[in-house]
């Protein structure tokens, strides 16, 4: 994955986080609260072994500055959104709170930024 592709991939993920795009649910043990907590908060992020849902790879890179501006707008919307209420369902982890979505986003962003020395 190159940097422009990574940027639009993270934007696709943020659209799922905000409920703008709903990925197909994937049933499995990651939806169980204890398993989800262990995987999200304690286990190391798996390197190259987990493929996200196809819906997280739909946007094609365009102009870097425009793609970056869209990504920043999505992050600002996430920050501004109320903590209470209903949050979008993650394709693998199921129902999540703003806090769990925030932690997931942090780990996901960190994973990809480290690929480019960030």
N, CA, C and O atoms as a DFTB+ gen file, in Angstrom:
472 C
 N C O
     1  1       0.854      -1.173       0.000
     2  2       0.000       0.000       0.000
     3  2       0.898       1.234       0.000
     4  3       1.829       1.330       0.800
     5  1       0.621       2.161      -0.887
     6  2       1.380       3.406      -0.909
     7  2       0.660       4.460      -0.059
     8  3      -0.462       4.239       0.396
     9  1       1.312       5.596       0.146
    10  2       0.758       6.624       1.034
    11  2      -0.592       7.175       0.552
    12  3      -1.501       7.305       1.373
    13  1      -0.771       7.506      -0.735
    14  2      -2.088       7.995      -1.164
    15  2      -3.196       6.959      -0.949
    16  3      -4.312       7.310      -0.567
    17  1      -2.883       5.686      -1.196
    18  2      -3.877       4.621      -1.002
    19  2      -4.208       4.464       0.486
    20  3      -5.363       4.247       0.853
    21  1      -3.188       4.574       1.335
    22  2      -3.397       4.471       2.778
    23  2      -4.299       5.589       3.272
    24  3      -5.180       5.355       4.099
    25  1      -4.089       6.804       2.772
    26  2      -4.885       7.938       3.216
    27  2      -6.367       7.749       2.894
    28  3      -7.215       7.992       3.753
    29  1      -6.690       7.326       1.688
    30  2      -8.105       7.132       1.347
    31  2      -8.677       5.904       2.059
    32  3      -9.871       5.862       2.355
    33  1      -7.830       4.902       2.338
    34  2      -8.276       3.740       3.117
    35  2      -8.683       4.180       4.527
    36  3      -9.713       3.737       5.036
    37  1      -7.899       5.031       5.149
    38  2      -8.243       5.523       6.483
    39  2      -9.511       6.380       6.440
    40  3     -10.304       6.365       7.382
    41  1      -9.701       7.119       5.361
    42  2     -10.946       7.885       5.205
    43  2     -12.139       6.949       5.058
    44  3     -13.194       7.193       5.643
    45  1     -11.978       5.877       4.279
    46  2     -13.062       4.880       4.152
    47  2     -13.415       4.320       5.530
    48  3     -14.592       4.172       5.858
    49  1     -12.399       4.008       6.334
    50  2     -12.638       3.491       7.679
    51  2     -13.364       4.511       8.534
    52  3     -14.264       4.150       9.293
    53  1     -12.990       5.779       8.426
    54  2     -13.667       6.817       9.215
    55  2     -15.134       6.955       8.791
    56  3     -15.990       7.248       9.626
    57  1     -15.428       6.750       7.519
    58  2     -16.828       6.792       7.069
    59  2     -17.633       5.670       7.735
    60  3     -18.817       5.846       8.022
    61  1     -16.998       4.521       7.980
    62  2     -17.665       3.446       8.713
    63  2     -17.861       3.848      10.170
    64  3     -18.926       3.633      10.748
    65  1     -16.832       4.426      10.749
    66  2     -16.890       4.864      12.147
    67  2     -18.053       5.826      12.370
    68  3     -18.751       5.745      13.381
    69  1     -18.252       6.730      11.425
    70  2     -19.293       7.754      11.548
    71  2     -20.654       7.286      11.053
    72  3     -21.636       8.017      11.182
    73  1     -20.735       6.090      10.492
    74  2     -22.006       5.569      10.015
    75  2     -22.390       6.048       8.622
    76  3     -23.523       5.834       8.191
    77  1     -21.472       6.690       7.911
    78  2     -21.748       7.146       6.541
    79  2     -21.774       5.981       5.561
    80  3     -22.476       6.027       4.551
    81  1     -21.021       4.956       5.857
    82  2     -20.920       3.763       5.018
    83  2     -20.983       2.562       5.956
    84  3     -20.245       2.492       6.939
    85  1     -21.849       1.640       5.651
    86  2     -22.042       0.490       6.541
    87  2     -21.448      -0.763       5.900
    88  3     -21.948      -1.231       4.878
    89  1     -20.380      -1.310       6.497
    90  2     -19.812      -2.541       5.949
    91  2     -20.670      -3.753       6.304
    92  3     -21.432      -3.731       7.270
    93  1     -20.534      -4.787       5.520
    94  2     -21.247      -6.037       5.783
    95  2     -20.710      -6.641       7.087
    96  3     -19.497      -6.773       7.249
    97  1     -21.607      -7.012       8.022
    98  2     -21.148      -7.618       9.285
    99  2     -20.505      -8.994       9.051
   100  3     -20.975      -9.784       8.233
   101  1     -19.441      -9.252       9.775
   102  2     -18.759     -10.541       9.737
   103  2     -18.900     -11.183      11.110
   104  3     -18.191     -10.797      12.040
   105  1     -19.804     -12.162      11.262
   106  2     -19.971     -12.790      12.576
   107  2     -18.711     -13.551      12.990
   108  3     -17.948     -14.030      12.151
   109  1     -18.520     -13.647      14.290
   110  2     -17.381     -14.396      14.798
   111  2     -17.088     -14.025      16.233
   112  3     -17.773     -13.179      16.809
   113  1     -16.072     -14.649      16.822
   114  2     -15.759     -14.431      18.240
   115  2     -15.262     -13.023      18.557
   116  3     -15.297     -12.620      19.719
   117  1     -14.800     -12.259      17.562
   118  2     -14.351     -10.894      17.843
   119  2     -15.496     -10.006      18.307
   120  3     -15.257      -8.931      18.859
   121  1     -16.728     -10.434      18.096
   122  2     -17.899      -9.678      18.546
   123  2     -18.201      -9.926      20.023
   124  3     -18.966      -9.171      20.624
   125  1     -17.622     -10.959      20.617
   126  2     -17.850     -11.248      22.026
   127  2     -17.080     -10.211      22.847
   128  3     -15.896      -9.991      22.594
   129  1     -17.727      -9.572      23.823
   130  2     -17.091      -8.460      24.549
   131  2     -15.711      -8.763      25.128
   132  3     -14.815      -7.926      25.022
   133  1     -15.514      -9.915      25.728
   134  2     -14.209     -10.208      26.346
   135  2     -13.145     -10.413      25.274
   136  3     -12.030      -9.908      25.406
   137  1     -13.473     -11.143      24.223
   138  2     -12.518     -11.366      23.124
   139  2     -12.185     -10.032      22.460
   140  3     -11.021      -9.736      22.188
   141  1     -13.224      -9.228      22.200
   142  2     -13.013      -7.920      21.577
   143  2     -12.068      -7.067      22.431
   144  3     -11.144      -6.454      21.897
   145  1     -12.287      -7.023      23.738
   146  2     -11.437      -6.217      24.622
   147  2      -9.990      -6.694      24.592
   148  3      -9.070      -5.879      24.516
   149  1      -9.783      -7.988      24.650
   150  2      -8.420      -8.534      24.626
   151  2      -7.722      -8.160      23.318
   152  3      -6.572      -7.721      23.322
   153  1      -8.424      -8.338      22.208
   154  2      -7.832      -8.052      20.895
   155  2      -7.588      -6.562      20.716
   156  3      -6.528      -6.161      20.235
   157  1      -8.558      -5.738      21.096
   158  2      -8.425      -4.298      20.858
   159  2      -7.451      -3.604      21.811
   160  3      -6.767      -2.662      21.410
   161  1      -7.379      -4.056      23.069
   162  2      -6.622      -3.303      24.064
   163  2      -5.311      -3.952      24.500
   164  3      -4.419      -3.251      24.977
   165  1      -5.167      -5.264      24.351
   166  2      -3.987      -5.902      24.925
   167  2      -3.094      -6.622      23.921
   168  3      -1.872      -6.584      24.061
   169  1      -3.650      -7.256      22.943
   170  2      -2.807      -7.993      22.000
   171  2      -2.106      -7.050      21.033
   172  3      -2.645      -5.996      20.696
   173  1      -0.909      -7.418      20.582
   174  2      -0.238      -6.596      19.565
   175  2      -1.038      -6.613      18.254
   176  3      -1.714      -7.591      17.934
   177  1      -0.943      -5.523      17.518
   178  2      -1.644      -5.422      16.235
   179  2      -1.020      -6.426      15.265
   180  3       0.198      -6.424      15.088
   181  1      -1.817      -7.275      14.638
   182  2      -1.246      -8.285      13.729
   183  2      -0.670      -7.645      12.467
   184  3      -1.319      -6.803      11.847
   185  1       0.507      -8.027      12.098
   186  2       1.190      -7.455      10.935
   187  2       0.864      -8.251       9.671
   188  3       1.287      -9.397       9.516
   189  1       0.112      -7.627       8.780
   190  2      -0.154      -8.205       7.471
   191  2      -1.010      -9.450       7.437
   192  3      -1.108     -10.087       6.389
   193  1      -1.632      -9.820       8.537
   194  2      -2.417     -11.055       8.569
   195  2      -3.915     -10.822       8.511
   196  3      -4.669     -11.735       8.178
   197  1      -4.355      -9.621       8.828
   198  2      -5.778      -9.340       8.879
   199  2      -6.133      -8.391       7.741
   200  3      -5.519      -7.335       7.587
   201  1      -7.111      -8.768       6.961
   202  2      -7.593      -7.926       5.863
   203  2      -8.908      -7.303       6.297
   204  3      -9.816      -7.999       6.753
   205  1      -9.004      -5.999       6.155
   206  2     -10.233      -5.306       6.507
   207  2     -11.359      -5.652       5.550
   208  3     -11.139      -6.324       4.542
   209  1     -12.555      -5.197       5.860
   210  2     -13.697      -5.469       4.979
   211  2     -13.503      -4.768       3.633
   212  3     -12.854      -3.724       3.572
   213  1     -14.057      -5.330       2.552
   214  2     -13.881      -4.727       1.225
   215  2     -14.332      -3.269       1.167
   216  3     -13.793      -2.481       0.390
   217  1     -15.316      -2.910       1.987
   218  2     -15.836      -1.542       1.996
   219  2     -14.804      -0.530       2.496
   220  3     -14.998       0.675       2.340
   221  1     -13.720      -1.003       3.091
   222  2     -12.668      -0.111       3.582
   223  2     -11.608       0.156       2.515
   224  3     -10.577       0.768       2.791
   225  1     -11.872      -0.308       1.300
   226  2     -10.913      -0.143       0.204
   227  2     -11.617       0.299      -1.076
   228  3     -11.268      -0.175      -2.157
   229  1     -12.598       1.196      -0.979
   230  2     -13.373       1.574      -2.160
   231  2     -12.917       2.879      -2.809
   232  3     -12.995       3.014      -4.030
   233  1     -12.453       3.824      -2.031
   234  2     -12.082       5.126      -2.572
   235  2     -10.717       5.049      -3.245
   236  3      -9.769       4.482      -2.703
   237  1     -10.641       5.622      -4.421
   238  2      -9.369       5.692      -5.148
   239  2      -8.692       7.026      -4.846
   240  3      -9.365       8.053      -4.756
   241  1      -7.378       7.022      -4.689
   242  2      -6.673       8.282      -4.437
   243  2      -6.886       9.258      -5.587
   244  3      -6.991       8.864      -6.748
   245  1      -6.946      10.531      -5.239
   246  2      -7.084      11.591      -6.238
   247  2      -5.942      12.581      -6.012
   248  3      -4.773      12.215      -6.135
   249  1      -6.263      13.800      -5.691
   250  2      -5.250      14.823      -5.398
   251  2      -4.935      14.761      -3.897
   252  3      -5.841      14.856      -3.069
   253  1      -3.661      14.603      -3.550
   254  2      -3.255      14.403      -2.162
   255  2      -3.854      15.455      -1.222
   256  3      -4.416      15.097      -0.187
   257  1      -3.747      16.725      -1.555
   258  2      -4.248      17.798      -0.675
   259  2      -5.752      17.675      -0.452
   260  3      -6.234      17.897       0.658
   261  1      -6.492      17.323      -1.494
   262  2      -7.946      17.152      -1.371
   263  2      -8.278      15.929      -0.520
   264  3      -9.173      15.979       0.324
   265  1      -7.554      14.831      -0.744
   266  2      -7.774      13.612       0.046
   267  2      -7.457      13.871       1.521
   268  3      -8.185      13.416       2.404
   269  1      -6.381      14.593       1.782
   270  2      -5.999      14.916       3.156
   271  2      -7.049      15.813       3.813
   272  3      -7.384      15.618       4.982
   273  1      -7.561      16.775       3.084
   274  2      -8.592      17.661       3.633
   275  2      -9.859      16.873       3.985
   276  3     -10.468      17.119       5.026
   277  1     -10.256      15.935       3.130
   278  2     -11.433      15.091       3.428
   279  2     -11.187      14.253       4.679
   280  3     -12.076      14.106       5.518
   281  1      -9.980      13.706       4.803
   282  2      -9.628      12.905       5.972
   283  2      -9.689      13.760       7.245
   284  3     -10.244      13.328       8.255
   285  1      -9.129      14.950       7.196
   286  2      -9.159      15.843       8.358
   287  2     -10.587      16.215       8.736
   288  3     -10.906      16.324       9.919
   289  1     -11.443      16.408       7.746
   290  2     -12.851      16.727       8.004
   291  2     -13.541      15.566       8.713
   292  3     -14.322      15.780       9.640
   293  1     -13.254      14.333       8.279
   294  2     -13.849      13.157       8.921
   295  2     -13.387      13.036      10.373
   296  3     -14.186      12.713      11.253
   297  1     -12.113      13.292      10.625
   298  2     -11.603      13.238      12.001
   299  2     -12.266      14.317      12.852
   300  3     -12.643      14.053      13.993
   301  1     -12.412      15.512      12.323
   302  2     -13.067      16.601      13.064
   303  2     -14.513      16.238      13.388
   304  3     -14.988      16.537      14.484
   305  1     -15.212      15.605      12.466
   306  2     -16.582      15.157      12.734
   307  2     -16.606      14.132      13.864
   308  3     -17.487      14.174      14.723
   309  1     -15.643      13.212      13.866
   310  2     -15.576      12.204      14.925
   311  2     -15.372      12.876      16.277
   312  3     -16.066      12.556      17.241
   313  1     -14.433      13.797      16.351
   314  2     -14.129      14.491      17.607
   315  2     -15.345      15.260      18.101
   316  3     -15.623      15.273      19.300
   317  1     -16.070      15.900      17.194
   318  2     -17.211      16.741      17.573
   319  2     -18.461      15.938      17.919
   320  3     -19.350      16.457      18.595
   321  1     -18.549      14.713      17.484
   322  2     -19.761      13.917      17.706
   323  2     -19.909      13.546      19.176
   324  3     -18.930      13.248      19.860
   325  1     -21.141      13.571      19.643
   326  2     -21.433      13.244      21.042
   327  2     -20.941      11.841      21.399
   328  3     -20.972      10.923      20.579
   329  1     -20.494      11.704      22.630
   330  2     -20.007      10.402      23.092
   331  2     -21.157       9.423      23.318
   332  3     -21.015       8.223      23.086
   333  1     -22.284       9.940      23.768
   334  2     -23.438       9.081      24.013
   335  2     -24.203       8.874      22.716
   336  3     -23.986       9.574      21.726
   337  1     -25.077       7.926      22.741
   338  2     -25.878       7.653      21.549
   339  2     -25.399       6.404      20.841
   340  3     -24.541       5.672      21.335
   341  1     -25.958       6.185      19.701
   342  2     -25.641       4.982      18.939
   343  2     -24.488       5.257      17.985
   344  3     -24.491       6.240      17.245
   345  1     -23.521       4.383      18.021
   346  2     -22.383       4.463      17.118
   347  2     -22.474       3.327      16.115
   348  3     -23.119       2.311      16.375
   349  1     -21.840       3.495      14.988
   350  2     -21.866       2.490      13.927
   351  2     -21.275       1.170      14.422
   352  3     -20.468       1.133      15.350
   353  1     -21.696       0.117      13.786
   354  2     -21.195      -1.220      14.107
   355  2     -19.946      -1.490      13.280
   356  3     -19.926      -1.228      12.077
   357  1     -18.911      -2.008      13.917
   358  2     -17.692      -2.404      13.218
   359  2     -17.947      -3.742      12.524
   360  3     -18.650      -4.595      13.065
   361  1     -17.388      -3.928      11.345
   362  2     -17.617      -5.156      10.578
   363  2     -17.235      -6.409      11.356
   364  3     -17.938      -7.417      11.278
   365  1     -16.132      -6.368      12.105
   366  2     -15.662      -7.547      12.833
   367  2     -15.967      -7.490      14.328
   368  3     -16.280      -8.516      14.932
   369  1     -15.879      -6.297      14.936
   370  2     -16.037      -6.163      16.385
   371  2     -17.466      -5.906      16.834
   372  3     -17.760      -6.002      18.025
   373  1     -18.356      -5.583      15.911
   374  2     -19.757      -5.339      16.275
   375  2     -19.959      -3.958      16.869
   376  3     -19.258      -3.008      16.519
   377  1     -20.937      -3.856      17.784
   378  2     -21.278      -2.574      18.410
   379  2     -20.094      -2.042      19.206
   380  3     -19.439      -2.777      19.944
   381  1     -19.833      -0.744      19.040
   382  2     -18.739      -0.115      19.772
   383  2     -19.169       1.267      20.252
   384  3     -20.062       1.891      19.678
   385  1     -18.524       1.725      21.302
   386  2     -18.748       3.071      21.843
   387  2     -17.794       4.042      21.146
   388  3     -16.932       3.626      20.372
   389  1     -17.953       5.322      21.422
   390  2     -17.010       6.303      20.878
   391  2     -15.607       6.020      21.392
   392  3     -14.632       6.135      20.649
   393  1     -15.507       5.652      22.652
   394  2     -14.192       5.348      23.228
   395  2     -13.536       4.174      22.508
   396  3     -12.357       4.249      22.161
   397  1     -14.276       3.097      22.278
   398  2     -13.681       1.941      21.599
   399  2     -13.373       2.255      20.142
   400  3     -12.364       1.792      19.610
   401  1     -14.242       3.047      19.479
   402  2     -13.940       3.470      18.116
   403  2     -12.676       4.334      18.104
   404  3     -11.834       4.193      17.217
   405  1     -12.545       5.216      19.077
   406  2     -11.355       6.067      19.150
   407  2     -10.096       5.247      19.317
   408  3      -9.079       5.526      18.682
   409  1     -10.155       4.236      20.169
   410  2      -8.989       3.376      20.374
   411  2      -8.675       2.593      19.107
   412  3      -7.511       2.467      18.725
   413  1      -9.700       2.071      18.459
   414  2      -9.489       1.338      17.208
   415  2      -8.840       2.256      16.158
   416  3      -7.876       1.867      15.500
   417  1      -9.374       3.466      16.010
   418  2      -8.823       4.412      15.030
   419  2      -7.362       4.714      15.339
   420  3      -6.527       4.746      14.435
   421  1      -7.052       4.935      16.616
   422  2      -5.675       5.208      17.009
   423  2      -4.760       4.061      16.573
   424  3      -3.715       4.294      15.965
   425  1      -5.151       2.838      16.881
   426  2      -4.297       1.695      16.540
   427  2      -4.202       1.499      15.027
   428  3      -3.134       1.179      14.506
   429  1      -5.302       1.688      14.338
   430  2      -5.317       1.523      12.880
   431  2      -4.459       2.595      12.210
   432  3      -3.652       2.283      11.335
   433  1      -4.626       3.845      12.613
   434  2      -3.824       4.928      12.042
   435  2      -2.341       4.695      12.341
   436  3      -1.495       4.819      11.455
   437  1      -2.037       4.359      13.590
   438  2      -0.660       4.129      14.003
   439  2      -0.026       3.010      13.180
   440  3       1.117       3.132      12.740
   441  1      -0.753       1.940      12.975
   442  2      -0.263       0.806      12.185
   443  2       0.173       1.277      10.792
   444  3       1.278       0.974      10.343
   445  1      -0.709       2.020      10.118
   446  2      -0.391       2.451       8.755
   447  2       0.665       3.550       8.717
   448  3       1.513       3.552       7.824
   449  1       0.633       4.477       9.657
   450  2       1.653       5.541       9.655
   451  2       3.042       4.996       9.902
   452  3       4.014       5.519       9.358
   453  1       3.157       3.958      10.710
   454  2       4.455       3.332      10.949
   455  2       5.018       2.677       9.673
   456  3       6.230       2.513       9.534
   457  1       4.128       2.312       8.756
   458  2       4.597       1.756       7.484
   459  2       5.408       2.784       6.694
   460  3       6.234       2.428       5.854
   461  1       5.158       4.072       6.979
   462  2       5.823       5.142       6.245
   463  2       6.749       5.956       7.151
   464  3       7.118       7.082       6.816
   465  1       7.117       5.390       8.284
   466  2       8.051       6.059       9.179
   467  2       7.435       7.141      10.020
   468  3       8.157       7.985      10.552
   469  1       6.073       7.152      10.168
   470  2       5.390       8.184      10.955
   471  2       5.368       7.906      12.418
   472  3       4.824       8.697      13.188
